[in-house]
Amino acid sequence: MNLLATLLVFAIVIYFQGFRVDLPIKSARYRGQYSSYPIKLFYTSNIPIILQSALVSNLYVISQMLAVKFQGNFLINLLGVWADVGGGGPARAYPVGGLCYYLSPPESVGHIVQDPLHALLYIIFMLGSCAFFSKTWIDVSGSSAKDVAKQLKEQQMVMRGHRDNSMVHELNRYIPIAAAFGGLCIGALSVMADFLGAIGSGTGILLAVTIIYQYFEIFVKEQSEMGGMSSLLF
């Protein structure tokens, strides 16, 4: 069952990787040179889940350190209450209360039924944080509509049917929505993987799939470029 859930998540992520909008662009210097600028659904790729995972991991570490040093403190317990659980192997600390508990994925479907509030808050946190990080990332990484319009102008490319000064407005119709909704989908897929009991964690599976797919795209691009060069040489 866990293997089937993992394969299902793999298939869904790969399927959604193909969702994109191609905006028609043309060269302002050479007449008749047309191309397209792709805006993918996963516009920020796996960045949202990386940032979300880093945030939670740091919060866990801080909470555990404080819990050891100030055991029983009310404010520290609000941040997180930890317990060692063996589970047939070496004991590991798991959050059993406080904020860290509600930011951690439910352990099983039975746990979701027993504590639906935990599941609900976890879903809200995952979807909201991934959408927020994705939307914020485009502004700090130079991939916002304004930055893309500037890059296209530097390459002397313009959008077909639009003036130079309207490119930012047109790109703003797609890029922020793709970033926020793509982050939301990443969060939803991670939650689904956790709830279905996929092997590993939802975050780990998403990172694995997106990284593999990125390398696959690079390989395909290099092969197509090599094919173009070989046709010129031979």
N, C-alpha and C positions, 0 to 999 in steps of 0.2 A: 504493500500500500504506500509506504514512504517513497519507494522508488518510482511508482506511477505518479505520485504527486510531484516529485522532482522533475520527471520528464514532461509532465503537463505544464509546469511553470516555465521550463526551458522553451517549450513550443510556443507558449503565449508570448513570452518576451521576444523571441525571434520574429514572430508574426507582427507584433507592434513595431518592431524596428523598421519595418518597411513602410510605415505610415509617414507621409511627408507631403508638402505642398511645394511645387516647383514654380517659382516666380520668373516670368520671362524677362531676360535682360538682353541688351545689345550693346555693341561697341559704339562709343561716340566718335571714335577716330576713323574706323573702317566701316564703310557701308556694307550691309549684308552679312555682317558677322553677328550671329545670334547664339545665345546660350541660355542657361537657366540657373537660378540660385535656389538650392534646395533648403527648405526649412522642415526639419524632422519633428515628429511628435516628441521624441526624446531629445529635445534641442540641447539640453545640457548633459546628455548621456547619463553616466552613473554618478555624477557629482552630488546630486541631492542625497543619495543614500550614503555616500561616503561621509559627507558633512554631518548627516543625522547620526550615523554610527559613531563618529568621533565625539560628537556632543554627549551621547548617552554613555559611551565608554569612559570619558573623563568624569562624568557625573557619578558613575558607579565607583570609580577609583577613589574619588574624593569622599563619597559617602562611606565606603568601607574603612578608609583611614580614620575618619572622624568617629565612626561607630566603635572602632577598637580603642581609641584614645579616650572618648567621652561616652562610655557605655552607659545606657540608661538615661541619657540626657533627653529631655522632651523635644527640644528643637532639632537635635540630631536624628531622633526617631522619626520626625516629620519628613526629613530628607530621605531616610531609608532605614529599615530594620532588616538585618541579615541573619540567615541561619545556614549552618553547614548541612548539606544533603549528600549522602553517599551515592545512592542510586546504583549499587553494585560495583562501583569503582572508587577511585579516590574522592574524598569529600571535597565538595565545592560550595562556595558561599552563594546563596541565592537570595534575592530580595523577597521578603515575605510581608512587608508593610512599608508605608510611607510613599513618597513620590516615586522612588526608584521602582517600587513594585508595580505601580500603575503605568510606568513607561516601559516595562518589560513585557514580552509576548506571553500570552497564556500557555501553560505547559501542554494542554490537551483540550480536546473538544469537551470532555467532561468538566474541565476547569472553567470553560466558557459558560456552560450551563449553570455551574455553581456560583460563579461570580460574574454576571453579565456586565456589571459596572466597570470591572477591570478591562474586559474586552472592548467595551464602548470607548473608554478613555484612551486605550491603546490605539484604536483605529483613528480616533480624532487626532491624537498626537502625531501618528505616522503620516497621515494625509496632510495635515496642516504644516508640519515641519518640512516635509519633502517639497511641497509646493512653495513654501516661503524660501527655502534655501535655493531652489531652482530659479525662482524669480529674482532673488538677490544676486545670484551668481552672474547673471548676464550683465549686470551693471558694474561689477568689479572685475570681470574677466575680459572686457572689451568685446563682448558679443551682443550688445544691445542694438536696437534699431539704429540709433545714432551712429554707433561705431561701424556697423555693417554698411550704412550709407556712405560713410567717410571712406571705407576701404574700397567700395565700388567706384567712387569718384576718383580715387587715386589710381585705379586701374582703368580709368576712363570708360567705365561701363554705366549705363543708365537703364532704368526699367522701361520696357516698351509701353507706350501709351501714357507715360507720366513725365512730368518735368523734373529737372534736377532737384528743385526745392521741395517737391512733393514726395520724394523717395522715403524720407524719414516717416512721414505720415502713413504711407502705404505699408512700410515694414512694421510699423507699430500695430497694424491690424493683425499681424500674424505672430511676430516673435514673442511678445510678452505672454500671449495666450498659449502658444506652444510650450513656452518655458514653464508656466504655472500648471497647465493641464498635464504636461508630460511628467512633471514632478509629482503631481497627484496620482497619476497612473503608476509611477514607480513605487510610491508608497503603498498603493492598493495591491500591487503584485507582491510586494514584500509581506504585507499582512496576510494575503491569501496563502503564500508559501508557509508562513508560520502556522496558520490555522489548519492547513491540510496535513501538517506534519511532515513536510518535505525534509529530505536528508540535509543536515546542516541547519542553517538559518535562512530566512527569507533574504536578509541582507547579503549573506555570502553567495547565495545562488544568483541573485541579480548582478552582483559584482562579477562573478565568473562568466555569466552569459554575455554581459555587455562588453567585457574586455575581450573575450574570444571573438565576438562579432566585430569589434573594432579592428582587430588584427586581420580578420577575414576581409573586411572592406579594404584595408591597406594592401593586402595581397592581391585582391582583384584589381585594384587601381594600378598597382605596379605591373601586373601582367598585361593590362590593357595598354599601358604606356610602352612596355617592351614590345608588344605586338605592333604598335604604331611605328616604333623605331625600326623593327625588323622589316616592315613593309617598305619603309623608305630606303633601307640599306640593300634589300634584295628585291 
